[in-house]
């Protein structure tokens, strides 16, 4: 561990990975309980297309992708509201279109295949200081906003119709969660890549739901699972020269199995 922390890129990886893990873990329960978890997968596909566009244009992919992926998340919600399309179908439409666009752009821009690979599967070597600060700001903002709107988000998550009868701004809250998810997805692709980032939203939340007895404790367990997965995954990837993103996801999977078995034993 001491040797790892002597490298600046490893310090940045631990900081960004841990903060992205917490951000994703905080969003996960809202998305999973509302059966909206796959929006992360759809937005990851959109980020793949946006990164391809950015690399062709020669601009900074993360900064370029954030507004595009946010717009895509709003587009998914708009489809469900105005086009009589169910959420899973809207996510599928947006995601498949984005993947097709990304593949076409990748075939045209043959000179950036190596760069694109690092965004597809993550690379701790390419995390920049600018991305560290963006991630720090995102996490602070997300913690503050979730604390401020916790009761409204709780009502929305468990019964949207009830929340509407209480005159809560359910539409704005839906867009709020989607926008935060989009930003988390874009910033997280440096750590685990576009192909695996949605797992950082789903796994910690589902694992936490196996153990938690209250909505608040779900966030605590989810954040702990995310931190353990990120720190252990990055450490193992450094020691054994393994892909970082895949290592993090595998640790997440192991923790889910342990939580599931624990719940069965208790029951």
Secondary structure, 3 states (H helix, E strand, C coil): CCCHHHCHHHHHHHHHHHHHHHHHHHHHHHHHHCCCCCHHHHHHHHHHHHHHHHHHHCCCHHHHHHHHHHHHHHHHHHHHHHCCCCHHHHHHHHHHHHHHHHHHHHHHCHHHHHHHHHHHHCCHHHCCHHHHHHHHHHHHHHHHHHHHCHHHHHHHHHCHHHHHHCCCCHHHHHHHHHHHHHHHHHHHCCCCCCCCHHHHHHHHHHHHHHHCCCHHHHHHHHHHHHHHHHHHHHHHHHHHCCCHHHHHHHHHHHHHHHHHHHHHHHC
